[in-house]
Amino acid sequence: MTKILHMAKAAVVAGALAIGLASTPVQAGGDIGASPVPPPAPLPPVGRSIWEGFHFGGHAGWADYDYGISNRAPASPLVTIRDSEDTFVGGFVFGSSWQFGNWVLGTDSAYSFGDTQTGTSVAANALGARAEVNYSSETKARAGILVQPNTLVYGTVGLASAEIEASGALVGRSSDKRVWGVVVGGGIETTLDSRWFARVEYLYADYEDESFRQVGGGSLKVDLDSSTVRGAIGYRFDWSPWELISGR
């Protein structure tokens, strides 16, 4: 009887040990058991497309300046002359773009310098004058649609400005005035390699009339508009000035 009691006691102790071992979590690398599952890694942020960001580049082309010069003196009838002058223009472009599906919206600005010292002359009372454009610029809104993943067809509209210089005996010493107008146009842009781009565009600008005082009284009024065909090459960065300002 004593032997049976000892055997029963040993069986109870062994069972308790087995239950304790089964309920203890496995710690050793070689022990059998499921290791905890790590949380899924966050998805990487979606990057900008090659059509988004701040762009900067250079442009060159050909412009036709159409002048209308009206001369009115106190003792002379109105004299009006119209003339067109073709000239090379060059400068730089900059702006920002954002993509929404197949649409690309943004801003685009340009400054034009170079061989813009052209104009036309008018004579009255044996005196002459000349009007010239020293430089021009424009700031535009641009909207386009991607006809191919790397080809954009766009239209643009905005504000244009130019500096007109009047010189000659009719106006005395040379005088410069800045005029404002509206510019519209359109073009085709394509990506070259990574974020490099090239474009060809046409722009028409119509400026306000500006008057210059004449020697002995009267005025010399200049009416200016221009047509420009130019190409540009530049680089589009993966950031925009708006993000730098907002700190995003």
ROSE-4610 file (N, C-alpha, C; in Angstrom, 1 decimal, always signed):
// ROSE-4610
residu = [M/M/M/T/T/T/K/K/K/I/I/I/L/L/L/H/H/H/M/M/M/A/A/A/K/K/K/A/A/A/A/A/A/V/V/V/V/V/V/A/A/A/G/G/G/A/A/A/L/L/L/A/A/A/I/I/I/G/G/G/L/L/L/A/A/A/S/S/S/T/T/T/P/P/P/V/V/V/Q/Q/Q/A/A/A/G/G/G/G/G/G/D/D/D/I/I/I/G/G/G/A/A/A/S/S/S/P/P/P/V/V/V/P/P/P/P/P/P/P/P/P/A/A/A/P/P/P/L/L/L/P/P/P/P/P/P/V/V/V/G/G/G/R/R/R/S/S/S/I/I/I/W/W/W/E/E/E/G/G/G/F/F/F/H/H/H/F/F/F/G/G/G/G/G/G/H/H/H/A/A/A/G/G/G/W/W/W/A/A/A/D/D/D/Y/Y/Y/D/D/D/Y/Y/Y/G/G/G/I/I/I/S/S/S/N/N/N/R/R/R/A/A/A/P/P/P/A/A/A/S/S/S/P/P/P/L/L/L/V/V/V/T/T/T/I/I/I/R/R/R/D/D/D/S/S/S/E/E/E/D/D/D/T/T/T/F/F/F/V/V/V/G/G/G/G/G/G/F/F/F/V/V/V/F/F/F/G/G/G/S/S/S/S/S/S/W/W/W/Q/Q/Q/F/F/F/G/G/G/N/N/N/W/W/W/V/V/V/L/L/L/G/G/G/T/T/T/D/D/D/S/S/S/A/A/A/Y/Y/Y/S/S/S/F/F/F/G/G/G/D/D/D/T/T/T/Q/Q/Q/T/T/T/G/G/G/T/T/T/S/S/S/V/V/V/A/A/A/A/A/A/N/N/N/A/A/A/L/L/L/G/G/G/A/A/A/R/R/R/A/A/A/E/E/E/V/V/V/N/N/N/Y/Y/Y/S/S/S/S/S/S/E/E/E/T/T/T/K/K/K/A/A/A/R/R/R/A/A/A/G/G/G/I/I/I/L/L/L/V/V/V/Q/Q/Q/P/P/P/N/N/N/T/T/T/L/L/L/V/V/V/Y/Y/Y/G/G/G/T/T/T/V/V/V/G/G/G/L/L/L/A/A/A/S/S/S/A/A/A/E/E/E/I/I/I/E/E/E/A/A/A/S/S/S/G/G/G/A/A/A/L/L/L/V/V/V/G/G/G/R/R/R/S/S/S/S/S/S/D/D/D/K/K/K/R/R/R/V/V/V/W/W/W/G/G/G/V/V/V/V/V/V/V/V/V/G/G/G/G/G/G/G/G/G/I/I/I/E/E/E/T/T/T/T/T/T/L/L/L/D/D/D/S/S/S/R/R/R/W/W/W/F/F/F/A/A/A/R/R/R/V/V/V/E/E/E/Y/Y/Y/L/L/L/Y/Y/Y/A/A/A/D/D/D/Y/Y/Y/E/E/E/D/D/D/E/E/E/S/S/S/F/F/F/R/R/R/Q/Q/Q/V/V/V/G/G/G/G/G/G/G/G/G/S/S/S/L/L/L/K/K/K/V/V/V/D/D/D/L/L/L/D/D/D/S/S/S/S/S/S/T/T/T/V/V/V/R/R/R/G/G/G/A/A/A/I/I/I/G/G/G/Y/Y/Y/R/R/R/F/F/F/D/D/D/W/W/W/S/S/S/P/P/P/W/W/W/E/E/E/L/L/L/I/I/I/S/S/S/G/G/G/R/R/R]
num = [1/1/1/2/2/2/3/3/3/4/4/4/5/5/5/6/6/6/7/7/7/8/8/8/9/9/9/10/10/10/11/11/11/12/12/12/13/13/13/14/14/14/15/15/15/16/16/16/17/17/17/18/18/18/19/19/19/20/20/20/21/21/21/22/22/22/23/23/23/24/24/24/25/25/25/26/26/26/27/27/27/28/28/28/29/29/29/30/30/30/31/31/31/32/32/32/33/33/33/34/34/34/35/35/35/36/36/36/37/37/37/38/38/38/39/39/39/40/40/40/41/41/41/42/42/42/43/43/43/44/44/44/45/45/45/46/46/46/47/47/47/48/48/48/49/49/49/50/50/50/51/51/51/52/52/52/53/53/53/54/54/54/55/55/55/56/56/56/57/57/57/58/58/58/59/59/59/60/60/60/61/61/61/62/62/62/63/63/63/64/64/64/65/65/65/66/66/66/67/67/67/68/68/68/69/69/69/70/70/70/71/71/71/72/72/72/73/73/73/74/74/74/75/75/75/76/76/76/77/77/77/78/78/78/79/79/79/80/80/80/81/81/81/82/82/82/83/83/83/84/84/84/85/85/85/86/86/86/87/87/87/88/88/88/89/89/89/90/90/90/91/91/91/92/92/92/93/93/93/94/94/94/95/95/95/96/96/96/97/97/97/98/98/98/99/99/99/100/100/100/101/101/101/102/102/102/103/103/103/104/104/104/105/105/105/106/106/106/107/107/107/108/108/108/109/109/109/110/110/110/111/111/111/112/112/112/113/113/113/114/114/114/115/115/115/116/116/116/117/117/117/118/118/118/119/119/119/120/120/120/121/121/121/122/122/122/123/123/123/124/124/124/125/125/125/126/126/126/127/127/127/128/128/128/129/129/129/130/130/130/131/131/131/132/132/132/133/133/133/134/134/134/135/135/135/136/136/136/137/137/137/138/138/138/139/139/139/140/140/140/141/141/141/142/142/142/143/143/143/144/144/144/145/145/145/146/146/146/147/147/147/148/148/148/149/149/149/150/150/150/151/151/151/152/152/152/153/153/153/154/154/154/155/155/155/156/156/156/157/157/157/158/158/158/159/159/159/160/160/160/161/161/161/162/162/162/163/163/163/164/164/164/165/165/165/166/166/166/167/167/167/168/168/168/169/169/169/170/170/170/171/171/171/172/172/172/173/173/173/174/174/174/175/175/175/176/176/176/177/177/177/178/178/178/179/179/179/180/180/180/181/181/181/182/182/182/183/183/183/184/184/184/185/185/185/186/186/186/187/187/187/188/188/188/189/189/189/190/190/190/191/191/191/192/192/192/193/193/193/194/194/194/195/195/195/196/196/196/197/197/197/198/198/198/199/199/199/200/200/200/201/201/201/202/202/202/203/203/203/204/204/204/205/205/205/206/206/206/207/207/207/208/208/208/209/209/209/210/210/210/211/211/211/212/212/212/213/213/213/214/214/214/215/215/215/216/216/216/217/217/217/218/218/218/219/219/219/220/220/220/221/221/221/222/222/222/223/223/223/224/224/224/225/225/225/226/226/226/227/227/227/228/228/228/229/229/229/230/230/230/231/231/231/232/232/232/233/233/233/234/234/234/235/235/235/236/236/236/237/237/237/238/238/238/239/239/239/240/240/240/241/241/241/242/242/242/243/243/243/244/244/244/245/245/245/246/246/246/247/247/247/248/248/248]
x = [+0.8/+0.0/+0.9/+1.9/+2.8/+3.5/+3.8/+4.5/+3.5/+2.2/+1.2/+1.1/+1.1/+1.0/+2.2/+3.4/+4.6/+4.5/+4.0/+3.9/+2.9/+1.7/+0.7/+1.2/+2.0/+2.5/+3.5/+4.4/+5.3/+4.7/+3.5/+2.8/+2.2/+1.7/+1.1/+2.2/+3.3/+4.4/+4.9/+5.0/+5.5/+4.5/+3.2/+2.1/+2.2/+2.4/+2.5/+3.6/+4.8/+6.0/+5.7/+5.1/+4.8/+3.9/+2.9/+1.9/+2.7/+3.6/+4.3/+5.3/+5.9/+6.8/+6.0/+4.9/+4.1/+3.6/+3.3/+2.8/+3.9/+5.1/+6.3/+6.6/+6.7/+7.1/+8.5/+8.7/+10.0/+10.9/+12.1/+13.1/+14.3/+14.8/+16.0/+15.7/+16.8/+16.7/+16.4/+16.9/+16.6/+15.4/+14.6/+13.4/+12.3/+11.3/+10.2/+9.2/+8.7/+7.7/+7.7/+6.5/+6.4/+7.0/+7.9/+8.5/+7.5/+7.5/+6.6/+6.7/+5.6/+5.6/+5.8/+6.8/+7.1/+6.0/+5.7/+4.7/+5.2/+4.2/+4.6/+5.4/+6.3/+7.1/+6.2/+6.3/+5.5/+5.9/+4.9/+5.1/+5.9/+6.8/+7.6/+6.7/+7.0/+6.2/+6.3/+5.2/+5.2/+5.9/+6.9/+7.8/+7.1/+7.7/+7.1/+7.4/+6.5/+6.7/+7.8/+8.2/+9.2/+8.6/+7.3/+6.6/+6.3/+6.8/+6.5/+7.7/+7.6/+8.8/+9.1/+10.2/+10.6/+11.6/+11.4/+12.2/+13.0/+14.1/+15.0/+15.7/+15.8/+16.5/+16.8/+17.4/+17.6/+16.8/+16.5/+15.7/+16.4/+16.1/+16.6/+15.6/+15.4/+14.5/+14.5/+13.4/+13.2/+11.9/+12.0/+10.8/+10.6/+9.3/+8.9/+8.2/+8.8/+8.2/+7.5/+6.2/+5.4/+5.2/+5.7/+5.6/+4.5/+3.8/+2.9/+3.3/+3.9/+4.3/+3.5/+2.8/+2.0/+2.7/+2.9/+3.5/+2.5/+2.3/+1.4/+2.1/+2.3/+2.9/+1.9/+2.1/+1.0/+0.7/+1.7/+1.5/+1.6/+1.5/+1.6/+0.5/+0.1/-0.9/-0.3/-1.2/-0.8/+0.0/+1.1/+1.9/+2.0/+1.5/+1.5/+2.3/+3.2/+4.0/+4.0/+3.8/+3.9/+5.0/+5.7/+6.9/+7.1/+7.7/+8.0/+9.5/+10.0/+11.5/+11.6/+12.4/+12.7/+14.1/+14.2/+15.4/+15.6/+16.8/+17.1/+16.8/+16.2/+16.0/+16.5/+17.0/+17.5/+17.4/+17.4/+17.3/+17.1/+16.3/+16.1/+14.6/+14.2/+12.9/+12.9/+11.8/+11.7/+10.2/+9.9/+8.5/+8.4/+7.1/+6.8/+5.6/+5.6/+4.5/+4.0/+2.7/+2.1/+1.3/+1.3/+0.6/-0.6/-1.7/-3.0/-3.5/-3.1/-3.5/-2.7/-3.4/-2.7/-2.6/-3.0/-2.9/-1.7/-1.1/+0.0/-0.3/-0.3/-0.7/+0.5/+0.7/+1.8/+1.9/+3.1/+3.5/+4.7/+4.9/+6.1/+6.4/+7.7/+8.1/+9.4/+9.6/+10.8/+11.3/+12.6/+13.2/+14.0/+13.8/+14.5/+15.4/+16.6/+17.6/+18.2/+19.4/+20.1/+20.0/+19.9/+19.9/+18.5/+18.0/+16.6/+16.7/+17.9/+18.0/+17.5/+16.2/+15.7/+14.5/+14.0/+12.9/+12.6/+11.9/+11.6/+11.7/+11.9/+12.1/+10.9/+10.6/+9.6/+10.2/+9.8/+10.4/+9.2/+9.4/+8.4/+9.1/+8.7/+9.3/+10.9/+11.3/+12.8/+13.5/+12.7/+13.3/+12.9/+13.8/+13.5/+13.5/+12.9/+12.9/+12.9/+13.3/+13.4/+12.9/+12.2/+11.7/+12.3/+12.8/+13.4/+12.9/+13.1/+12.8/+14.1/+14.3/+15.6/+15.5/+14.4/+14.2/+12.7/+12.3/+10.9/+10.9/+9.7/+9.5/+8.1/+7.8/+6.4/+6.3/+5.1/+4.8/+3.4/+3.4/+2.2/+1.7/+0.4/-0.1/-0.1/+0.2/+0.3/-0.5/-1.2/-2.0/-1.8/-1.5/-1.3/-1.7/-1.8/-2.2/-1.1/-0.8/+0.2/-0.4/+0.1/-0.4/+0.5/+1.6/+2.5/+3.1/+3.5/+4.1/+5.2/+5.9/+7.0/+6.8/+5.6/+5.3/+4.0/+4.2/+3.2/+2.8/+1.5/+1.0/+0.3/+0.7/+0.1/-0.2/-1.1/-1.4/-1.0/-0.9/-0.4/-1.0/-1.2/-1.7/-1.2/-0.9/-0.3/-0.1/+0.8/+1.1/+2.5/+2.6/+3.9/+4.3/+5.6/+6.1/+7.3/+7.6/+8.8/+9.2/+10.5/+11.1/+11.3/+10.6/+10.7/+11.6/+12.5/+13.4/+13.1/+12.8/+12.6/+13.8/+14.4/+15.6/+15.5/+16.3/+16.4/+16.0/+16.3/+16.1/+14.6/+13.7/+12.3/+11.9/+12.5/+12.2/+13.3/+14.3/+15.4/+16.3/+16.6/+17.4/+16.7/+17.4/+16.8/+15.9/+14.8/+13.9/+13.4/+13.4/+12.9/+11.6/+10.7/+9.5/+9.1/+8.5/+8.1/+6.6/+6.3/+4.9/+4.5/+3.1/+2.6/+1.6/+1.3/+0.4/+0.0/-0.7/-1.2/-0.4/+0.0/+0.6/-0.1/-0.3/-0.9/-0.1/-0.2/+0.6/+0.4/+1.3/+1.2/+2.5/+2.6/+3.8/+3.8/+4.9/+5.1/+6.4/+6.3/+7.5/+7.7/+8.9/+9.2/+10.4/+10.4/+11.5/+12.6/+13.9/+15.0/+15.7/+16.2/+16.8/+16.6/+15.9/+15.6/+14.7/+15.2/+14.4/+14.8/+15.6/+15.9/+14.7/+14.4/+13.3/+13.7/+12.9/+13.1/+11.7/+11.6/+10.3/+10.5/+9.4/+9.3/+7.9/+7.9/+6.6/+6.5/+5.2/+4.9/+4.2/+4.5/+3.9/+3.5/+2.4/+1.9/+1.7/+2.3/+2.1/+1.6/+0.6/+0.0/+0.2/+1.0/+1.3/+0.4/+0.3/-0.4/+0.4/-0.4/+0.3/+1.0/+2.2/+2.9/+3.3/+3.3/+3.6/+4.8/+5.6/+6.8/+6.7/+7.2/+7.1/+8.1/+7.6/+8.4/+9.0/+10.1/+10.7/+9.7/+9.4/+8.5/+7.0/+6.7/+5.3/+4.8/+3.7/+3.2/+3.7/+3.4/+3.7/+4.0/+4.9/+5.2/+4.6/+3.6/+2.9/+3.4/+3.8/+4.3/+3.3/+2.8/+1.9/+2.8/+2.9/+3.8/+3.1/+3.4/+3.0/+4.1/+4.2/+5.3/+4.8/+5.4/+5.2/+6.6/+6.7/+8.0/+7.8/+8.8/+9.0/+10.3/+10.3/+11.6/+11.6/+12.8/+13.0/+13.7/+13.6/+14.2/+14.6/+15.7/+16.2/+16.4/+16.0/+16.1/+16.1/+16.1/+16.0/+14.9/+14.2/+13.1/+13.5/+13.6/+14.0/+12.8/+13.0/+11.9/+11.4/+11.5/+10.9/+10.4/+9.6/+9.1/+9.3/+9.4/+9.6/+8.5/+7.3/+6.1/+6.4/+7.1/+7.4/+8.5/+9.4/+10.5/+9.9/+8.9/+8.3/+7.5/+6.7/+5.8/+6.5/+7.8/+8.5/+8.2/+7.5/+7.0/+8.0]
y = [-1.2/+0.0/+1.2/+1.2/+2.4/+2.6/+1.5/+1.6/+2.3/+1.9/+2.5/+4.0/+4.4/+5.8/+6.6/+6.0/+6.7/+6.9/+5.8/+5.9/+6.9/+7.0/+8.0/+9.4/+9.6/+10.9/+11.4/+10.4/+10.7/+11.1/+10.4/+10.7/+12.1/+12.5/+13.8/+14.9/+14.7/+15.7/+15.8/+14.7/+14.7/+15.4/+15.2/+15.8/+17.3/+17.8/+19.2/+19.9/+19.2/+19.7/+19.8/+18.8/+18.8/+20.0/+20.2/+21.3/+22.7/+22.8/+24.1/+24.3/+23.3/+23.5/+23.8/+23.2/+23.5/+24.9/+25.5/+26.9/+28.0/+27.6/+28.6/+29.0/+30.3/+30.7/+30.3/+29.9/+29.5/+30.7/+30.7/+31.8/+31.5/+30.2/+29.9/+29.8/+30.1/+30.1/+28.7/+27.7/+26.3/+25.7/+26.3/+25.7/+25.9/+25.0/+25.0/+26.0/+26.9/+27.9/+28.9/+29.7/+30.7/+32.0/+32.6/+33.9/+35.0/+36.1/+37.2/+37.8/+38.1/+38.7/+40.2/+40.7/+42.1/+42.9/+44.1/+44.9/+45.2/+45.3/+45.6/+46.9/+47.0/+48.2/+49.2/+50.5/+51.5/+51.6/+51.9/+52.0/+53.3/+53.2/+54.4/+55.5/+56.8/+57.8/+57.9/+58.2/+58.3/+59.6/+59.4/+60.5/+61.4/+62.5/+63.4/+62.9/+63.2/+62.9/+63.8/+63.5/+64.4/+65.7/+65.8/+67.1/+68.0/+67.6/+68.4/+69.0/+70.3/+70.9/+72.3/+72.9/+74.2/+73.9/+74.7/+74.6/+75.9/+75.7/+76.9/+76.5/+77.4/+77.2/+78.4/+78.2/+79.3/+79.2/+80.4/+80.4/+81.3/+81.0/+81.8/+81.7/+82.7/+82.7/+84.0/+84.2/+85.3/+86.1/+87.4/+88.2/+89.3/+89.6/+90.6/+91.7/+92.9/+94.0/+94.9/+95.1/+96.0/+97.3/+98.4/+99.7/+100.5/+101.3/+102.3/+103.6/+104.6/+105.8/+107.0/+107.7/+108.8/+110.1/+111.0/+112.3/+113.4/+114.2/+115.3/+116.5/+117.6/+118.8/+119.9/+121.0/+122.0/+122.6/+122.8/+123.5/+122.5/+121.2/+120.2/+119.2/+118.7/+117.7/+116.4/+115.4/+114.1/+113.3/+112.8/+112.0/+110.6/+109.6/+108.2/+107.3/+106.5/+105.6/+104.2/+103.2/+101.8/+101.1/+100.3/+99.6/+98.3/+97.3/+96.1/+95.8/+95.3/+95.0/+93.6/+92.8/+91.5/+91.5/+90.7/+90.7/+89.4/+89.0/+87.9/+88.2/+87.3/+87.5/+86.2/+86.5/+85.4/+85.7/+84.8/+85.0/+83.8/+83.8/+82.7/+82.5/+81.3/+81.0/+80.3/+80.4/+79.7/+79.6/+78.7/+78.5/+77.2/+76.9/+75.7/+75.0/+73.6/+72.8/+71.8/+71.4/+70.3/+69.4/+68.1/+67.2/+66.6/+66.6/+66.0/+65.1/+63.8/+62.8/+63.2/+63.4/+63.7/+65.2/+66.0/+67.5/+68.0/+69.0/+69.7/+71.1/+71.7/+73.1/+73.8/+75.1/+75.7/+77.2/+77.7/+79.1/+79.0/+80.1/+80.2/+81.6/+82.0/+83.4/+83.4/+84.5/+84.7/+86.1/+86.3/+87.6/+87.4/+88.4/+88.4/+89.6/+89.3/+90.3/+90.1/+90.6/+90.4/+91.5/+91.2/+92.2/+92.7/+93.4/+94.0/+95.5/+96.0/+97.4/+97.7/+97.6/+97.9/+98.8/+99.4/+100.3/+101.0/+102.1/+102.8/+104.3/+105.1/+106.5/+107.3/+108.4/+109.3/+110.7/+111.5/+112.9/+113.8/+114.9/+116.0/+117.3/+118.3/+119.7/+119.6/+118.7/+118.5/+117.9/+117.4/+116.7/+115.2/+114.3/+112.9/+112.3/+111.1/+110.3/+108.8/+108.0/+106.6/+105.9/+104.8/+104.0/+102.6/+102.1/+100.9/+100.1/+98.8/+97.9/+97.4/+97.8/+97.3/+95.9/+95.6/+94.2/+94.0/+92.7/+92.4/+91.2/+91.0/+89.9/+89.5/+88.4/+88.0/+87.0/+87.0/+86.0/+85.4/+84.1/+83.5/+82.3/+82.0/+80.7/+79.8/+78.5/+77.5/+76.3/+75.7/+74.5/+73.7/+72.4/+71.5/+70.1/+69.3/+67.9/+67.0/+65.9/+64.9/+64.1/+64.3/+63.4/+62.2/+62.2/+61.0/+61.2/+60.1/+60.3/+61.3/+61.6/+62.5/+63.7/+63.9/+65.1/+65.8/+67.1/+68.0/+69.1/+69.2/+70.3/+71.3/+72.6/+73.5/+74.8/+75.6/+76.9/+77.8/+79.1/+80.0/+81.4/+82.1/+83.5/+84.2/+85.5/+86.2/+87.6/+88.2/+89.6/+89.8/+90.8/+91.1/+92.5/+92.7/+94.1/+94.3/+95.5/+95.8/+97.3/+97.5/+98.8/+99.5/+100.6/+101.3/+102.5/+102.7/+103.9/+104.8/+106.0/+107.0/+107.9/+108.2/+109.0/+109.8/+110.8/+111.7/+113.1/+114.0/+115.4/+115.8/+115.0/+115.3/+115.2/+114.4/+114.2/+114.7/+115.3/+115.8/+114.6/+114.6/+113.5/+112.2/+111.1/+109.7/+109.5/+108.9/+108.6/+107.2/+106.5/+105.1/+105.1/+104.2/+104.0/+102.5/+102.0/+100.6/+100.5/+99.6/+99.4/+98.0/+97.9/+96.6/+96.1/+94.8/+94.3/+92.9/+92.2/+90.9/+90.0/+88.8/+87.8/+86.5/+85.9/+84.6/+83.8/+82.5/+81.6/+80.1/+79.3/+77.9/+77.2/+75.9/+75.3/+73.8/+73.1/+71.7/+71.5/+70.7/+70.5/+69.0/+68.5/+67.1/+66.9/+65.8/+65.5/+64.9/+65.2/+64.7/+63.5/+63.7/+62.7/+63.0/+62.1/+62.4/+63.6/+64.7/+65.9/+67.1/+66.8/+67.8/+67.9/+69.1/+69.3/+70.2/+70.1/+71.1/+71.5/+72.7/+73.2/+74.1/+74.2/+75.2/+75.9/+77.2/+77.9/+79.2/+79.6/+80.9/+81.8/+83.1/+84.0/+85.3/+85.9/+87.1/+88.1/+89.3/+90.2/+91.5/+92.1/+93.4/+94.4/+95.5/+96.4/+97.6/+98.3/+99.6/+100.7/+101.7/+102.8/+103.7/+104.2/+105.1/+106.3/+107.5/+108.8/+109.4/+110.0/+110.7/+112.2/+113.0/+114.5/+114.9/+115.8/+116.3/+117.6/+118.0/+119.3/+120.3/+121.4/+122.4/+122.1/+121.0/+120.7/+119.5/+119.0/+117.8/+116.5/+115.4/+114.1/+113.1/+112.1/+111.0/+109.8/+109.2/+108.0/+106.8/+105.7/+104.5/+103.4/+102.7/+101.5/+100.3/+99.3/+98.2/+96.9/+95.9/+94.5/+93.7/+92.4/+91.5/+90.1/+89.4/+88.0/+87.3/+86.2/+85.6/+84.1/+83.5/+82.1/+81.7/+80.9/+80.6/+79.2/+78.7/+77.4/+77.5/+76.5/+76.6/+75.2/+75.2/+74.0/+74.3/+73.3/+73.6/+72.3/+72.5/+71.4/+71.6/+70.6/+70.6/+69.9/+70.7/+70.1/+69.4/+68.6/+67.8/+68.6/+69.9/+70.8/+72.0/+72.8/+74.1/+75.1/+76.4/+77.5/+77.6/+77.1/+77.2/+76.3/+75.1/+74.2/+74.8/+75.5/+76.1/+77.2/+78.0/+79.0/+78.4/+77.4/+76.8/+75.8/+75.5/+74.5/+73.1/+72.7/+71.3/+70.6]
z = [+0.0/+0.0/+0.0/+0.8/+0.9/-0.5/-1.1/-2.5/-3.5/-3.4/-4.3/-4.1/-2.8/-2.5/-3.0/-2.9/-3.4/-4.9/-5.6/-7.1/-7.5/-6.8/-7.1/-6.9/-5.8/-5.5/-6.6/-7.0/-8.1/-9.4/-9.7/-10.9/-10.9/-9.7/-9.6/-9.8/-9.1/-9.3/-10.7/-11.4/-12.8/-13.7/-13.5/-14.2/-14.0/-12.8/-12.5/-13.2/-13.2/-13.9/-15.4/-16.0/-17.4/-17.8/-16.9/-17.2/-17.1/-16.1/-16.0/-17.1/-17.6/-18.8/-20.1/-20.2/-21.4/-21.4/-20.2/-20.2/-20.2/-20.1/-20.1/-21.5/-21.9/-23.2/-23.5/-24.8/-25.3/-25.4/-24.8/-24.9/-25.8/-25.7/-26.4/-27.9/-28.7/-30.1/-30.7/-30.0/-30.6/-30.1/-29.1/-28.6/-29.7/-29.6/-30.5/-30.0/-30.9/-30.6/-31.7/-31.8/-32.8/-32.3/-33.1/-32.8/-33.1/-32.4/-32.6/-34.0/-34.7/-36.1/-36.0/-36.7/-36.7/-37.4/-37.1/-37.8/-39.2/-40.2/-41.5/-41.7/-42.6/-42.8/-43.5/-43.2/-43.9/-45.3/-46.2/-47.6/-47.9/-48.8/-49.2/-49.8/-49.5/-50.1/-51.6/-52.2/-53.7/-54.1/-55.0/-55.5/-56.5/-56.8/-57.8/-59.2/-60.1/-61.5/-62.0/-63.2/-63.9/-64.4/-64.3/-64.7/-63.5/-62.3/-61.1/-60.6/-60.1/-59.4/-60.0/-59.5/-60.0/-61.2/-62.3/-63.4/-63.7/-64.4/-64.7/-66.0/-66.9/-68.2/-69.0/-70.2/-71.1/-72.3/-73.0/-74.2/-75.3/-76.5/-77.6/-78.8/-79.5/-80.6/-81.4/-82.1/-83.0/-82.7/-82.6/-82.3/-83.4/-83.6/-84.5/-83.7/-83.6/-82.9/-83.9/-83.7/-84.5/-83.8/-84.4/-83.8/-84.5/-83.8/-84.3/-83.6/-84.3/-83.7/-84.2/-83.3/-83.6/-83.1/-84.0/-83.6/-83.7/-82.7/-82.7/-82.1/-82.9/-82.4/-82.5/-81.7/-81.6/-83.0/-83.8/-85.1/-86.3/-86.0/-87.1/-87.1/-88.2/-88.2/-87.6/-87.3/-86.8/-87.8/-87.4/-88.3/-87.6/-88.4/-87.9/-88.8/-88.2/-89.0/-88.3/-89.1/-88.6/-89.2/-88.4/-88.9/-88.1/-88.7/-88.0/-88.1/-87.0/-86.9/-86.3/-87.1/-86.6/-85.9/-84.8/-84.0/-83.3/-83.0/-82.1/-80.7/-79.9/-78.5/-77.8/-76.6/-75.7/-74.3/-73.4/-72.0/-71.2/-70.1/-69.2/-68.8/-68.5/-68.1/-66.7/-66.0/-64.7/-64.3/-63.4/-63.0/-62.2/-61.9/-61.2/-61.8/-61.7/-62.3/-61.3/-61.5/-60.7/-61.7/-61.4/-62.3/-61.7/-62.4/-62.0/-63.1/-62.9/-64.0/-65.2/-66.3/-67.6/-67.8/-66.8/-66.8/-66.1/-66.6/-65.9/-65.9/-64.6/-64.4/-63.7/-63.9/-63.3/-63.7/-63.4/-63.7/-64.6/-65.4/-66.2/-66.5/-66.2/-66.4/-67.3/-67.9/-68.8/-68.8/-69.0/-69.3/-70.6/-71.4/-72.8/-72.9/-73.4/-73.6/-75.0/-75.2/-76.4/-77.4/-78.7/-79.8/-80.0/-79.0/-79.1/-79.4/-79.7/-80.0/-81.5/-81.7/-83.0/-82.8/-83.9/-83.8/-85.1/-85.1/-86.3/-86.0/-87.1/-86.9/-87.5/-86.9/-87.4/-87.4/-88.4/-88.6/-88.6/-87.9/-88.0/-87.7/-88.5/-88.4/-88.4/-89.3/-89.6/-88.4/-87.4/-86.3/-86.3/-85.8/-85.9/-84.5/-84.4/-83.1/-83.5/-82.5/-82.7/-81.4/-81.6/-80.5/-80.6/-79.4/-79.3/-78.1/-78.1/-77.0/-76.4/-75.1/-74.5/-73.9/-73.3/-72.8/-72.6/-72.4/-72.2/-71.2/-70.6/-69.7/-69.6/-69.1/-68.9/-67.8/-67.1/-66.1/-66.5/-66.6/-67.2/-66.4/-66.5/-66.0/-67.2/-66.9/-68.0/-67.7/-68.7/-68.5/-69.8/-69.6/-70.7/-70.4/-71.5/-71.4/-72.0/-71.3/-71.8/-72.9/-74.1/-75.2/-75.3/-74.7/-74.4/-73.0/-72.4/-71.1/-71.0/-72.1/-72.1/-73.0/-73.4/-74.3/-73.8/-73.7/-73.2/-74.2/-74.5/-75.3/-74.4/-74.5/-73.5/-74.1/-73.3/-73.7/-72.5/-72.7/-71.6/-71.8/-70.7/-70.8/-69.5/-69.7/-68.5/-68.8/-67.9/-68.0/-68.6/-69.5/-70.2/-69.9/-69.9/-69.7/-70.7/-71.0/-71.8/-71.5/-71.7/-71.6/-73.0/-73.2/-74.5/-74.3/-75.2/-75.2/-76.4/-76.1/-77.2/-77.2/-78.4/-78.5/-79.8/-79.9/-81.1/-80.7/-81.7/-81.5/-81.2/-81.7/-81.5/-80.0/-79.3/-77.9/-76.9/-77.5/-76.7/-76.2/-75.0/-74.5/-74.4/-74.4/-74.4/-73.1/-73.3/-72.2/-72.2/-71.1/-71.0/-70.2/-70.7/-69.9/-70.0/-69.0/-68.9/-69.2/-70.2/-70.6/-70.2/-70.0/-69.6/-70.6/-70.7/-71.6/-71.3/-72.2/-72.1/-73.1/-72.7/-73.5/-73.5/-74.7/-74.9/-75.8/-75.7/-76.6/-76.3/-76.8/-76.6/-77.1/-76.8/-77.3/-77.0/-77.3/-77.0/-76.2/-75.2/-74.3/-74.2/-74.1/-74.0/-73.0/-72.4/-71.5/-72.3/-71.9/-72.6/-71.8/-70.6/-69.8/-68.4/-67.7/-66.3/-66.2/-65.6/-65.4/-66.3/-67.3/-68.4/-69.3/-69.9/-70.8/-71.9/-73.0/-74.1/-74.6/-75.1/-75.6/-76.8/-77.5/-78.6/-78.4/-78.5/-78.2/-79.0/-79.2/-79.8/-78.8/-78.8/-77.9/-78.6/-78.3/-78.9/-77.7/-77.7/-76.6/-77.2/-76.5/-76.9/-75.7/-75.9/-74.9/-74.9/-73.8/-73.7/-74.5/-74.9/-75.6/-74.5/-75.0/-74.1/-74.8/-74.1/-74.8/-74.2/-75.0/-74.7/-75.0/-74.2/-74.4/-75.5/-76.4/-77.5/-77.2/-77.8/-77.7/-78.3/-77.6/-78.1/-78.0/-77.3/-77.0/-77.9/-77.6/-78.3/-77.7/-78.3/-77.8/-78.9/-78.5/-79.4/-78.7/-79.3/-78.7/-79.4/-78.7/-79.2/-78.9/-79.9/-79.7/-80.1/-79.2/-79.5/-79.3/-80.2/-80.0/-80.6/-80.2/-80.6/-80.8/-81.7/-81.9/-81.8/-81.0/-80.7/-80.9/-81.6/-81.7/-81.0/-80.0/-79.3/-78.8/-78.6/-78.0/-76.7/-75.8/-74.5/-74.0/-73.3/-72.6/-71.2/-70.3/-68.9/-68.1/-66.7/-65.8/-64.8/-64.5/-63.5/-62.2/-61.1/-59.8/-59.2/-58.1/-57.5/-56.2/-56.3/-55.2/-55.8/-55.1/-55.5/-54.5/-54.9/-53.9/-52.9/-53.3/-52.3/-51.1/-51.3/-50.2/-49.4/-50.0/-49.1/-48.3/-48.8/-48.0/-46.9/-47.2/-46.1/-45.2/-45.5/-44.7/-44.9/-45.9/-46.1/-46.9]
